[in-house]
Amino acid sequence: MSNETVLISGAGIAGTTLAYWLGRHGFRTTVVERAEGLRSSGNPVDVRGPAVAVAEAMGVMPALREAATSVTGMRFVNASGRQVGRVNMRALRRASASREVEVTRTDLAAILYEASRDSAEVLFGDTITSLRQDEGGVDVTFAKAAPRRFDLVIGADGLHSTTRRLAFGDESRFVRHMGLYVATLPLNGPADDPDHVVIHNAPGRMASIHPVHGQALAALIFRRTAVDGFDHRALDQHKAILAEAYAGDGWLVPQLLDRVKNADDLWLDSVSQVRIDSWAQGRVALLGDAASSVSLFGEGSTLAIAGAHTLAEELAATPAAPESAFARYEARHRLLVDPKQGNVAMAGALMVPSSRAGIAARNMATRLWSTAAAGSWLRNQLRPATS
């Protein structure tokens, strides 16, 4: 059992999972979170593949299955709302023998936090302002708390990681815009179809309604070059970007844009990848999206859970040699991450075709795609890269 002190920046999915496993291995862990409490978007994410085994070992799979969304499929509709394609997700899971579960990011974060709350001290409403490391540890200053010294610091603070900026350099060096933006917005009312994600496409744009525990969540994904001066916290800017991108679209888009105008709970960000040569600098390491943001459709949560378990396992194996542990963690986890970094283009082509011909071809494919063929494809997506 180790007695090392570890600071984790970020109380999200990666950070809370890591706190749980480090606590199990005897590390003295502190988590610092900028938000005043648990904060996460309500968009659905998947716990699949290697994350299922980790969640089972944590004892949280029953809670995750209890919190699972009721979605059984996806329906594609035209501008008048007529169905033009459908994917039966329940049949896909059955054909692939998948044990995955879809939950909201909010529920996943809350369940993981509850499991880890006895494993770490948590500082809400605070953030790291500087890091200074030497051979023996890392001196950390905070916006509010008194300065402290830790043996290790782990940045699990997302795509726009403060830890990465302080220890590795400016975000512009590592974050690559993938030509897409995504926005989510709770609609504060029931979804018309409680069992299906309903999706409408125009060239380069997708608008969808997702039923989440009886309530409707809108998701908007669209192709666009990087916005000059984009600020992921600038709500008025986000509203203007969406109004421009979706002007003139049919289906329910005009009503969604009206809802956007008055929203204070809109979330929008770039679909981006993080590419960085090494996930560790001395006694500071990165985890989750801070190290390797890769995904468009929920894969990040699975990779965050799996990566946190691997990192804790390697640190426990050689607590006195963290740099060696970080190198082993990175080597193992990149086997899962690297293949996924090529999937964004494929996912974008499927969900956000760039032309009317591409939309028609995708819709036709959903009608011709047999369950067996779909199951085979899904097994390939879920299979670990080492198999």
VEXRO-304677 format. One record per residue: residue in one letter; x, y, z of N, C-alpha, C in turn. Coordinates in steps of 0.02 Angstrom, whole numbers, padded with zeros to 5 digits, always signed. Example, Ala and Ser with C-alpha at 12.3 -4.5 7.8 and 13.67 -1.06 7.14 Angstrom:
residues 2
A+00660-00284+00390+00615-00225+00390+00660-00165+00390S+00642-00112+00354+00684-00053+00357+00645+00002+00394
***
This chain:
residues 387
M+00042-00060+00000+00000+00000+00000+00043+00063+00000S+00026+00111-00043+00064+00172-00049+00038+00225-00001N+00080+00274+00014+00058+00331+00055+00072+00397+00019E+00083+00392-00048+00097+00452-00087+00036+00498-00089T+00049+00564-00095-00005+00612-00102-00013+00629-00176V-00075+00630-00198-00090+00643-00269-00145+00696-00273L-00134+00747-00314-00185+00796-00330-00213+00780-00398I-00279+00772-00403-00314+00762-00466-00353+00825-00482S-00340+00855-00540-00377+00913-00562-00435+00890-00605G-00497+00899-00579-00557+00879-00616-00595+00824-00581A-00658+00839-00564-00701+00790-00530-00750+00760-00579G-00729+00750-00641-00772+00719-00691-00763+00644-00692I-00777+00614-00748-00777+00541-00753-00708+00512-00742A-00657+00540-00775-00589+00514-00766-00564+00527-00696G-00575+00587-00670-00548+00605-00605-00577+00565-00548T-00643+00554-00548-00674+00517-00493-00656+00442-00497T-00652+00416-00558-00632+00345-00564-00560+00336-00539L-00516+00382-00557-00447+00377-00533-00444+00384-00457A-00483+00430-00428-00484+00438-00356-00505+00374-00321Y-00555+00341-00348-00577+00278-00319-00521+00227-00316W-00488+00216-00373-00437+00164-00377-00374+00182-00339L-00354+00245-00339-00297+00265-00299-00311+00255-00225G-00373+00270-00204-00391+00258-00135-00387+00185-00116R-00408+00142-00161-00403+00070-00149-00331+00048-00140H-00284+00083-00174-00213+00065-00170-00176+00103-00115G-00212+00143-00075-00181+00175-00017-00152+00244-00030F-00161+00273-00088-00137+00340-00100-00180+00390-00063R-00151+00445-00041-00188+00500-00010-00204+00550-00064T-00268+00554-00082-00288+00589-00143-00331+00650-00128T-00317+00704-00164-00358+00765-00162-00382+00779-00233V-00446+00797-00240-00474+00816-00304-00494+00889-00301V-00472+00928-00350-00493+00998-00354-00536+01007-00416E-00592+01041-00408-00641+01050-00461-00662+01123-00465R-00656+01152-00525-00673+01223-00534-00746+01238-00517A-00791+01194-00535-00863+01205-00522-00877+01202-00447E-00933+01231-00427-00953+01231-00356-00980+01163-00334G-00997+01121-00380-01022+01055-00365-01015+01012-00427L-01045+00953-00425-01042+00910-00484-01074+00946-00543R-01039+00945-00599-01065+00979-00658-01047+00938-00719S-01098+00921-00758-01085+00884-00819-01145+00892-00864S-01133+00889-00929-01188+00896-00976-01234+00835-00971G-01296+00843-00991-01344+00788-00987-01344+00744-01048N-01295+00753-01094-01296+00713-01155-01280+00640-01139P-01310+00594-01176-01299+00523-01163-01229+00502-01185V-01200+00457-01146-01135+00427-01162-01140+00352-01149D-01092+00315-01177-01092+00243-01169-01037+00221-01122V-01053+00171-01081-01003+00133-01044-01000+00066-01078R-00945+00053-01111-00941-00006-01153-00871-00036-01150G-00862-00093-01182-00796-00124-01189-00759-00129-01123P-00696-00106-01120-00656-00114-01059-00684-00077-00999A-00724-00025-01009-00752+00012-00952-00803-00028-00913V-00835-00076-00947-00885-00117-00912-00853-00157-00856A-00796-00188-00870-00762-00228-00819-00739-00184-00761V-00715-00123-00776-00694-00078-00722-00754-00058-00679A-00810-00041-00712-00870-00021-00675-00896-00079-00632E-00892-00140-00659-00913-00198-00620-00869-00207-00559A-00803-00198-00567-00758-00204-00510-00769-00150-00458M-00794-00092-00479-00811-00039-00432-00878-00049-00399G-00917-00097-00424-00983-00110-00397-01036-00061-00418V-01025-00024-00473-01073+00027-00494-01116+00007-00553M-01105-00052-00582-01145-00071-00641-01219-00075-00625P-01241-00102-00567-01313-00102-00553-01342-00031-00554A-01307+00017-00524-01332+00086-00524-01333+00115-00595L-01283+00098-00635-01282+00123-00704-01339+00093-00744R-01353+00030-00735-01409-00001-00772-01475+00028-00749E-01480+00044-00685-01542+00074-00660-01552+00144-00690A-01496+00179-00702-01499+00247-00729-01500+00249-00805A-01496+00192-00837-01489+00189-00910-01547+00223-00945T-01532+00253-01002-01585+00282-01044-01626+00225-01074S-01684+00242-01099-01729+00191-01127-01726+00187-01203V-01675+00216-01232-01671+00220-01305-01662+00150-01336T-01703+00134-01385-01698+00070-01420-01673+00078-01492G-01672+00140-01518-01650+00148-01587-01644+00221-01607M-01624+00231-01670-01620+00297-01700-01666+00300-01760R-01704+00354-01767-01747+00366-01824-01722+00427-01861F-01713+00421-01927-01693+00477-01969-01755+00503-02005V-01766+00569-02003-01827+00598-02032-01807+00653-02080N-01853+00668-02127-01841+00722-02174-01870+00787-02147A-01869+00839-02188-01889+00905-02164-01961+00908-02141S-02004+00863-02166-02074+00862-02145-02086+00814-02087G-02034+00781-02064-02041+00735-02007-02055+00663-02027R-02057+00647-02092-02069+00579-02114-02006+00537-02105Q-02014+00476-02078-01957+00432-02067-01927+00409-02134V-01861+00416-02139-01825+00396-02201-01770+00346-02186G-01761+00326-02124-01711+00277-02106-01717+00261-02032R-01691+00202-02012-01695+00182-01942-01640+00134-01926V-01612+00139-01865-01563+00092-01839-01591+00064-01774N-01596-00002-01770-01620-00036-01710-01562-00050-01663M-01552-00006-01614-01494-00013-01570-01500-00074-01524R-01561-00090-01505-01570-00148-01461-01549-00212-01498A-01567-00217-01562-01546-00275-01601-01471-00277-01610L-01441-00218-01620-01368-00216-01627-01333-00241-01565R-01357-00219-01506-01325-00241-01444-01334-00317-01435R-01393-00341-01453-01406-00413-01446-01362-00452-01494A-01355-00428-01556-01315-00464-01606-01241-00464-01589S-01218-00412-01554-01148-00407-01537-01132-00434-01468A-01183-00458-01433-01175-00483-01364-01143-00429-01320S-01163-00367-01331-01133-00311-01295-01164-00305-01225R-01121-00288-01177-01145-00274-01109-01145-00199-01096E-01141-00159-01148-01137-00087-01139-01201-00059-01110V-01196+00000-01082-01254+00035-01055-01248+00108-01075E-01303+00139-01095-01305+00210-01110-01336+00247-01052V-01301+00296-01026-01326+00338-00971-01310+00411-00989T-01341+00457-00953-01322+00527-00963-01254+00538-00930R-01217+00585-00957-01153+00602-00927-01163+00626-00855T-01218+00661-00842-01233+00685-00775-01240+00626-00727D-01279+00575-00746-01289+00517-00703-01224+00478-00693L-01185+00470-00747-01123+00433-00742-01075+00469-00694A-01069+00535-00701-01025+00572-00656-01047+00567-00584A-01113+00571-00572-01138+00568-00503-01127+00499-00472I-01137+00447-00510-01128+00379-00484-01054+00365-00469L-01010+00387-00513-00938+00378-00500-00915+00420-00441Y-00941+00480-00435-00923+00523-00378-00945+00490-00312E-01006+00464-00311-01031+00432-00250-00987+00373-00230A-00964+00335-00280-00921+00277-00266-00853+00299-00239S-00830+00358-00260-00761+00379-00242-00758+00429-00185R-00814+00452-00160-00814+00508-00113-00776+00494-00049D-00771+00431-00027-00734+00414+00033-00660+00401+00018S-00640+00406-00045-00571+00392-00065-00529+00454-00071A-00559+00514-00068-00521+00575-00082-00552+00635-00046E-00510+00683-00031-00532+00750-00012-00551+00787-00076V-00607+00823-00075-00629+00859-00135-00634+00933-00120L-00602+00974-00162-00605+01046-00157-00646+01074-00215F-00710+01087-00202-00753+01116-00254-00743+01192-00257G-00757+01220-00316-00753+01292-00324-00683+01320-00323D-00634+01281-00344-00565+01303-00343-00528+01275-00404T-00470+01302-00418-00431+01279-00475-00357+01291-00464I-00316+01254-00498-00243+01263-00494-00224+01327-00532T-00179+01366-00502-00154+01426-00536-00080+01421-00555S-00042+01378-00521+00028+01368-00541+00053+01301-00516L+00102+01274-00552+00135+01211-00535+00210+01223-00539R+00245+01200-00488+00318+01202-00490+00344+01137-00461Q+00376+01097-00504+00397+01031-00482+00473+01025-00477D+00494+00979-00434+00564+00961-00429+00567+00885-00423E+00625+00858-00408+00633+00785-00406+00590+00753-00353G+00572+00790-00301+00535+00759-00245+00461+00770-00244G+00434+00817-00286+00363+00830-00283+00343+00891-00323V+00282+00913-00313+00254+00969-00351+00223+01019-00302D+00247+01081-00306+00217+01136-00267+00160+01165-00308V+00101+01168-00277+00040+01189-00311+00010+01250-00277T-00007+01300-00315-00048+01355-00289-00117+01352-00319F-00166+01374-00280-00237+01371-00299-00266+01442-00300A-00322+01449-00333-00355+01514-00335-00381+01533-00266K-00401+01484-00225-00431+01498-00160-00393+01464-00103A-00380+01400-00108-00349+01363-00054-00276+01382-00045A-00249+01368+00014-00179+01382+00028-00134+01338-00015P-00074+01361-00031-00028+01320-00071-00013+01254-00035R-00002+01202-00074+00014+01136-00046+00064+01101-00091R+00095+01050-00063+00143+01010-00100+00116+00939-00105F+00121+00911-00166+00098+00843-00179+00155+00803-00211D+00151+00738-00202+00200+00695-00236+00187+00693-00311L+00122+00693-00331+00104+00688-00401+00044+00732-00415V+00038+00755-00477-00021+00792-00500-00046+00761-00564I-00112+00748-00567-00143+00718-00626-00195+00767-00654G-00187+00785-00716-00236+00829-00749-00290+00787-00782A-00349+00787-00751-00408+00753-00780-00462+00805-00792D-00441+00863-00817-00484+00921-00821-00505+00939-00892G-00511+00888-00934-00546+00896-00997-00507+00926-01055L-00543+00936-01109-00514+00961-01171-00476+01026-01160H-00503+01071-01120-00472+01136-01108-00434+01135-01041S-00392+01086-01033-00359+01071-00970-00313+01128-00945T-00326+01150-00884-00282+01197-00851-00215+01165-00834T-00217+01103-00811-00156+01067-00793-00110+01061-00854R-00138+01043-00911-00098+01035-00971-00066+01102-00991R-00105+01156-00986-00078+01222-01004-00020+01241-00958L-00027+01229-00893+00025+01249-00846+00088+01206-00851A+00079+01141-00864+00137+01096-00863+00166+01081-00932F+00125+01086-00985+00146+01065-01051+00149+01122-01102G+00107+01173-01094+00107+01228-01141+00037+01246-01164D+00033+01296-01207-00032+01323-01229-00073+01271-01267E-00138+01276-01258-00185+01230-01289-00177+01225-01364S-00159+01280-01396-00154+01282-01469-00101+01233-01495R-00055+01212-01454-00003+01165-01475-00029+01094-01481F-00084+01079-01446-00104+01009-01439-00175+00993-01462V-00218+01044-01466-00289+01032-01481-00302+01045-01555R-00329+00996-01589-00340+00999-01661-00415+00998-01676H-00439+01052-01706-00510+01057-01725-00523+01007-01782M-00578+00968-01775-00593+00915-01822-00646+00934-01873G-00661+00998-01879-00708+01021-01930-00781+01017-01910L-00794+01004-01846-00863+00998-01822-00870+01035-01756Y-00932+01059-01744-00951+01085-01678-01012+01046-01654V-01019+01041-01589-01076+01006-01560-01105+01048-01504A-01172+01050-01501-01208+01086-01449-01262+01042-01420T-01276+01050-01356-01331+01015-01324-01373+01064-01284L-01437+01049-01278-01483+01093-01244-01542+01053-01217P-01553+01051-01151-01613+01019-01124-01675+01059-01143L-01728+01025-01162-01788+01059-01186-01843+01064-01133N-01830+01037-01074-01875+01045-01017-01946+01023-01032G-01951+00967-01066-02016+00938-01080-02007+00869-01109P-02060+00830-01114-02053+00761-01138-02037+00757-01212A-02002+00706-01232-01989+00693-01302-02050+00662-01334D-02065+00681-01396-02122+00652-01431-02115+00577-01440D-02054+00554-01452-02040+00482-01459-01997+00462-01400P-02024+00426-01351-01986+00410-01290-01935+00354-01299D-01934+00322-01358-01890+00263-01367-01835+00273-01418H-01838+00327-01458-01791+00335-01512-01758+00405-01510V-01695+00406-01530-01664+00469-01549-01689+00486-01618V-01718+00545-01626-01746+00566-01690-01698+00618-01720I-01677+00605-01782-01622+00643-01813-01644+00671-01880H-01631+00735-01890-01642+00767-01956-01576+00794-01981N-01562+00784-02044-01501+00809-02075-01516+00857-02131A-01476+00910-02135-01467+00950-02195-01392+00944-02211P-01372+00961-02271-01300+00952-02288-01254+00987-02237G-01213+00946-02205-01165+00972-02156-01193+00988-02088R-01257+00968-02076-01288+00985-02012-01333+00928-01988M-01334+00919-01924-01379+00871-01893-01415+00904-01834A-01479+00892-01829-01517+00913-01770-01553+00851-01744S-01553+00841-01679-01584+00780-01652-01618+00794-01586I-01666+00751-01571-01699+00751-01506-01688+00683-01474H-01660+00684-01414-01643+00623-01379-01686+00618-01316P-01724+00563-01306-01763+00556-01245-01718+00534-01187V-01718+00572-01133-01676+00556-01075-01721+00557-01013H-01736+00497-00988-01779+00490-00929-01844+00529-00937G-01873+00523-00996-01937+00555-01008-01933+00627-01030Q-01874+00656-01029-01864+00725-01049-01825+00729-01115A-01836+00782-01152-01804+00789-01218-01740+00829-01212L-01689+00804-01246-01625+00839-01251-01610+00850-01325A-01597+00912-01344-01579+00927-01414-01503+00923-01421A-01481+00894-01476-01410+00893-01494-01402+00918-01565L-01356+00963-01575-01344+00994-01640-01270+00985-01657I-01257+00952-01714-01188+00942-01735-01182+00968-01807F-01132+01009-01820-01127+01040-01885-01054+01049-01906R-01044+01047-01971-00977+01057-01999-00962+01131-02004R-00902+01149-01981-00881+01220-01986-00806+01223-01974T-00774+01267-02010-00703+01280-01995-00698+01313-01926A-00639+01313-01899-00629+01340-01832-00651+01413-01829V-00689+01431-01777-00714+01499-01768-00658+01541-01738D-00641+01596-01771-00591+01641-01743-00614+01669-01676G-00570+01666-01627-00587+01693-01562-00638+01652-01523F-00645+01588-01540-00695+01547-01506-00679+01541-01432D-00730+01549-01390-00724+01543-01317-00776+01493-01294H-00754+01436-01266-00801+01383-01247-00847+01403-01190R-00836+01462-01159-00880+01485-01106-00924+01543-01127A-00920+01566-01190-00955+01627-01213-01024+01610-01240L-01075+01614-01198-01143+01593-01216-01171+01633-01275D-01164+01698-01274-01191+01739-01329-01158+01721-01396Q-01094+01709-01395-01059+01688-01455-01087+01622-01481H-01100+01576-01436-01126+01510-01455-01195+01517-01488K-01237+01560-01461-01303+01570-01490-01298+01598-01561A-01252+01644-01571-01244+01674-01637-01218+01622-01687I-01172+01580-01665-01145+01528-01709-01200+01480-01731L-01243+01460-01685-01297+01413-01702-01348+01446-01748A-01366+01509-01735-01415+01543-01776-01390+01548-01849E-01326+01561-01857-01298+01564-01925-01296+01496-01957A-01274+01445-01920-01265+01379-01949-01330+01347-01972Y-01385+01358-01934-01448+01322-01947-01502+01366-01979A-01485+01425-02000-01535+01469-02031-01567+01436-02092G-01633+01435-02094-01669+01408-02151-01682+01334-02150D-01658+01297-02100-01670+01225-02098-01742+01209-02078G-01764+01150-02099-01833+01129-02085-01839+01085-02023W-01891+01042-02024-01908+00998-01967-01922+01042-01906L-01895+01026-01847-01907+01064-01786-01853+01117-01774V-01809+01127-01822-01753+01171-01811-01774+01243-01794P-01823+01273-01826-01843+01341-01807-01863+01347-01733Q-01900+01296-01708-01919+01296-01637-01858+01288-01592L-01811+01247-01614-01750+01238-01574-01710+01303-01571L-01706+01339-01627-01669+01402-01627-01704+01454-01583D-01770+01453-01580-01806+01498-01535-01787+01482-01462R-01782+01417-01448-01764+01396-01380-01692+01416-01364V-01648+01413-01414-01578+01432-01405-01572+01505-01385K-01614+01549-01416-01609+01621-01404-01614+01638-01330N-01656+01602-01293-01669+01619-01223-01636+01571-01174A-01593+01528-01199-01565+01475-01156-01508+01502-01112D-01506+01478-01050-01448+01490-01009-01412+01424-00992D-01438+01369-01022-01408+01303-01009-01384+01271-01074L-01369+01312-01123-01341+01288-01186-01267+01273-01177W-01245+01217-01208-01174+01199-01208-01152+01190-01280L-01096+01219-01298-01069+01212-01366-00993+01210-01363D-00963+01167-01403-00890+01165-01406-00870+01134-01473S-00807+01142-01488-00778+01111-01548-00770+01036-01536V-00781+00996-01589-00760+00926-01588-00685+00927-01604S-00645+00908-01556-00573+00915-01563-00537+00853-01540Q-00477+00844-01564-00433+00792-01540-00373+00824-01505V-00349+00790-01454-00287+00810-01421-00232+00763-01444R-00181+00791-01472-00122+00752-01494-00061+00781-01458I-00030+00740-01417+00027+00762-01377+00076+00704-01374D+00140+00719-01382+00190+00667-01388+00195+00624-01325S+00191+00655-01267+00195+00618-01204+00142+00645-01157W+00111+00600-01120+00059+00619-01072+00087+00637-01004A+00151+00637-00996+00181+00652-00931+00241+00698-00939Q+00249+00742-00890+00307+00784-00883+00329+00778-00811G+00381+00738-00798+00404+00729-00730+00351+00698-00686R+00328+00735-00636+00279+00711-00588+00207+00734-00604V+00197+00760-00663+00131+00782-00685+00111+00740-00746A+00050+00713-00744+00026+00672-00800-00045+00692-00818L-00066+00673-00878-00132+00689-00904-00174+00626-00912L-00240+00634-00906-00287+00579-00909-00351+00601-00943G-00384+00555-00978-00448+00570-01009-00440+00619-01067D-00489+00663-01075-00488+00710-01131-00428+00758-01129A-00401+00771-01070-00343+00814-01065-00283+00785-01102A-00280+00718-01104-00224+00683-01137-00241+00665-01209S-00304+00647-01221-00318+00614-01286-00391+00618-01305S-00419+00678-01305-00488+00685-01328-00494+00658-01399V-00539+00610-01409-00539+00574-01472-00607+00570-01506S-00661+00582-01470-00724+00554-01493-00778+00604-01507L-00828+00581-01543-00887+00621-01558-00949+00592-01525F-00953+00527-01517-01014+00495-01494-01004+00451-01433G-00981+00481-01377-00983+00447-01313-00924+00403-01297E-00877+00393-01344-00820+00348-01332-00774+00375-01277G-00773+00441-01267-00727+00470-01219-00739+00445-01148S-00801+00432-01129-00815+00409-01061-00787+00340-01049T-00795+00296-01098-00767+00228-01092-00691+00232-01085L-00659+00272-01127-00587+00277-01124-00563+00310-01060A-00601+00358-01033-00582+00391-00971-00583+00341-00913I-00635+00299-00910-00640+00250-00856-00584+00198-00861A-00574+00173-00922-00522+00122-00932-00453+00151-00918G-00440+00213-00940-00375+00244-00930-00361+00258-00857A-00411+00279-00819-00402+00292-00748-00383+00228-00711H-00415+00173-00728-00399+00110-00696-00327+00089-00712T-00307+00096-00775-00239+00078-00795-00187+00121-00759L-00200+00187-00755-00153+00231-00722-00145+00214-00649A-00200+00202-00614-00197+00183-00543-00159+00118-00534E-00172+00070-00578-00139+00005-00574-00063+00012-00581E-00041+00053-00628+00030+00061-00640+00063+00101-00584L+00030+00152-00558+00058+00189-00501+00064+00145-00440A+00015+00102-00429+00019+00056-00371+00075+00006-00378A+00092-00013-00440+00145-00062-00451+00213-00035-00433T+00225+00030-00447+00291+00060-00431+00280+00131-00404P+00252+00138-00344+00237+00205-00317+00299+00248-00308A+00357+00218-00299+00418+00257-00290+00449+00277-00356A+00423+00253-00411+00450+00269-00477+00393+00292-00522P+00365+00351-00510+00306+00373-00547+00319+00383-00622E+00378+00406-00640+00391+00417-00711+00388+00351-00750S+00412+00298-00720+00408+00232-00751+00335+00210-00755A+00297+00222-00702+00226+00204-00701+00188+00243-00755F+00202+00307-00762+00169+00348-00813+00183+00321-00883A+00245+00301-00895+00264+00274-00961+00227+00209-00976R+00220+00166-00927+00184+00103-00938+00109+00116-00949Y+00081+00161-00909+00011+00179-00919-00001+00205-00989E+00042+00250-01012+00032+00279-01079+00039+00226-01133A+00089+00182-01127+00098+00130-01177+00037+00084-01182R+00010+00066-01124-00049+00022-01124-00111+00057-01150H-00122+00118-01126-00185+00151-01143-00187+00177-01215R-00130+00193-01242-00129+00215-01312-00152+00158-01359L-00146+00096-01338-00170+00041-01379-00246+00045-01388L-00281+00074-01339-00353+00085-01345-00369+00151-01380V-00330+00202-01363-00346+00270-01386-00329+00280-01460D-00270+00260-01481-00246+00278-01548-00293+00254-01604P-00319+00192-01601-00364+00172-01655-00428+00214-01657K-00450+00238-01599-00512+00278-01596-00503+00347-01627Q-00441+00372-01629-00430+00439-01655-00442+00442-01730G-00446+00385-01763-00463+00385-01834-00537+00378-01847N-00578+00372-01794-00649+00357-01804-00693+00419-01809V-00666+00478-01793-00708+00538-01794-00733+00552-01865A-00689+00544-01915-00710+00558-01984-00765+00510-02005M-00760+00445-01986-00811+00397-02003-00877+00413-01968A-00873+00429-01904-00933+00447-01867-00966+00509-01895G-00924+00558-01913-00951+00619-01943-00986+00606-02010A-00957+00562-02051-00987+00546-02115-01054+00511-02106L-01060+00471-02054-01123+00435-02041-01177+00482-02015M-01159+00523-01966-01210+00563-01932-01218+00633-01961V-01167+00659-01994-01171+00727-02022-01145+00725-02094P-01180+00692-02140-01158+00692-02210-01152+00763-02236S-01104+00774-02280-01091+00842-02303-01133+00862-02364S-01168+00814-02394-01207+00830-02454-01274+00795-02452R-01320+00817-02495-01386+00784-02499-01378+00712-02523A-01331+00701-02569-01319+00632-02592-01293+00589-02535G-01251+00617-02493-01225+00579-02436-01280+00562-02386I-01326+00609-02376-01383+00597-02331-01426+00541-02359A-01441+00544-02423-01483+00492-02455-01450+00424-02451A-01384+00421-02463-01349+00357-02460-01349+00329-02390R-01339+00371-02340-01341+00348-02271-01410+00322-02252N-01462+00358-02271-01530+00336-02256-01546+00269-02290M-01525+00262-02352-01535+00198-02387-01498+00142-02352A-01437+00156-02329-01397+00104-02295-01431+00080-02232T-01463+00125-02195-01496+00104-02133-01555+00057-02148R-01586+00065-02207-01642+00020-02224-01618-00047-02250L-01557-00050-02278-01532-00112-02306-01485-00150-02260W-01463-00116-02207-01413-00143-02161-01444-00199-02119S-01424-00260-02129-01452-00315-02090-01426-00313-02019T-01464-00343-01974-01442-00346-01904-01377-00384-01897A-01368-00437-01935-01306-00476-01931-01246-00435-01952A-01254-00398-02008-01199-00356-02031-01184-00301-01981A-01237-00272-01954-01228-00219-01905-01194-00245-01842G-01213-00305-01821-01182-00335-01762-01108-00347-01773S-01090-00370-01833-01019-00382-01849-00981-00316-01846W-01010-00263-01875-00977-00198-01873-00968-00174-01802L-01021-00182-01760-01017-00158-01691-00965-00197-01652R-00959-00262-01663-00908-00301-01628-00839-00274-01645N-00828-00254-01707-00763-00226-01726-00750-00160-01690Q-00803-00120-01678-00793-00057-01643-00778-00068-01570L-00806-00120-01540-00798-00132-01469-00737-00173-01452R-00708-00208-01502-00652-00253-01488-00590-00214-01469P-00556-00232-01412-00496-00197-01393-00443-00202-01449A-00403-00149-01454-00354-00147-01508-00302-00202-01503T-00293-00231-01443-00243-00283-01434-00266-00352-01455S-00330-00359-01471-00356-00426-01490-00338-00443-01561
***
